[in-house]
Amino acid sequence: EAGVTQFPSHSVIEKGQTVTLRCDPISGHDNLYWYRRVMGKEIKFLLHFVKESKQDESGMPNNRFLAERTGGTYSTLKVQPAELEDSGVYFCASSQGGTAANVLTFGAGSRLTVL
Amino acid sequence: SQQGEEDPQALSIQEGENATMNCSYKTSINNLQWYRQNSGRGLVHLILIRSNEREKHSGRLRVTLDTSKKSSSLLITASRAADTASYFCATDPLSGGYQKVTFGIGTKLQVIP
């Protein structure tokens, strides 16, 4: 079974540019999460999709971040315009949902460096 | 704010020793999970303990949960160099799968061969 795939693995952009991160969850997983880890700090929750709907986006830093999950399959996280403090590793995770124990499967992460 | 807070933040031990990491959380949970992250990779699920369980074992891993103190511990016995990684606890706050799972800062474990 394919795992959670994230693309790109590493992106280096200049302040003010736009970057779009993509996540392909495990097929059939209703839950899709985005997290961010800034150097040595906690893994911070950004948002949670259930199928195509945003269940909880309380962790999104500001309106420069836009996440979508069209059709309830893959998701994108766009940062526009990027700022220096947006640098970090963005993790995507998916889980089955429903009454199943909510065990997350993570992608390898997308490392974003804003110069 | 994040739910889980791991303690210590860094731990260095010799191969063969046991490693114990602690986690505290703030709100009621359905279950608590431990994950491992090797450098440059995603997190990998290790073990889940439900709120009505007090102890669980999986291979060299032993997890305890004290819901009255809102704390958990992860014990890795007979550690190996390959156990070097960051370890995170994660809390699933409510029943069912449609709730956000939150993580802490993690414990960075170094096992010296």
Chai-1 contact restraints between the chains, C-beta under 6 A:
chainA,res_idxA,chainB,res_idxB,connection_type,confidence,min_distance_angstrom,max_distance_angstrom,comment,restraint_id
A,E42,B,Q2,contact,1.0,0.0,6.0,A-B,restraint_1
A,E42,B,G104,contact,1.0,0.0,6.0,A-B,restraint_2
A,E42,B,I105,contact,1.0,0.0,6.0,A-B,restraint_3
A,I43,B,F103,contact,1.0,0.0,6.0,A-B,restraint_4
A,F45,B,K100,contact,1.0,0.0,6.0,A-B,restraint_5
A,F45,B,T102,contact,1.0,0.0,6.0,A-B,restraint_6
A,H48,B,K100,contact,1.0,0.0,6.0,A-B,restraint_7
A,V50,B,Y98,contact,1.0,0.0,6.0,A-B,restraint_8
A,D56,B,K100,contact,1.0,0.0,6.0,A-B,restraint_9
A,G97,B,G97,contact,1.0,0.0,6.0,A-B,restraint_10
A,G98,B,G97,contact,1.0,0.0,6.0,A-B,restraint_11
A,T99,B,G96,contact,1.0,0.0,6.0,A-B,restraint_12
A,A100,B,G97,contact,1.0,0.0,6.0,A-B,restraint_13
A,A101,B,L48,contact,1.0,0.0,6.0,A-B,restraint_14
A,N102,B,D92,contact,1.0,0.0,6.0,A-B,restraint_15
A,N102,B,G97,contact,1.0,0.0,6.0,A-B,restraint_16
A,N102,B,V101,contact,1.0,0.0,6.0,A-B,restraint_17
A,V103,B,H45,contact,1.0,0.0,6.0,A-B,restraint_18
A,L104,B,V101,contact,1.0,0.0,6.0,A-B,restraint_19
A,F106,B,G42,contact,1.0,0.0,6.0,A-B,restraint_20
A,F106,B,L43,contact,1.0,0.0,6.0,A-B,restraint_21
A,G107,B,G42,contact,1.0,0.0,6.0,A-B,restraint_22
A,A108,B,R41,contact,1.0,0.0,6.0,A-B,restraint_23
A,A108,B,G42,contact,1.0,0.0,6.0,A-B,restraint_24
A,G109,B,G42,contact,1.0,0.0,6.0,A-B,restraint_25
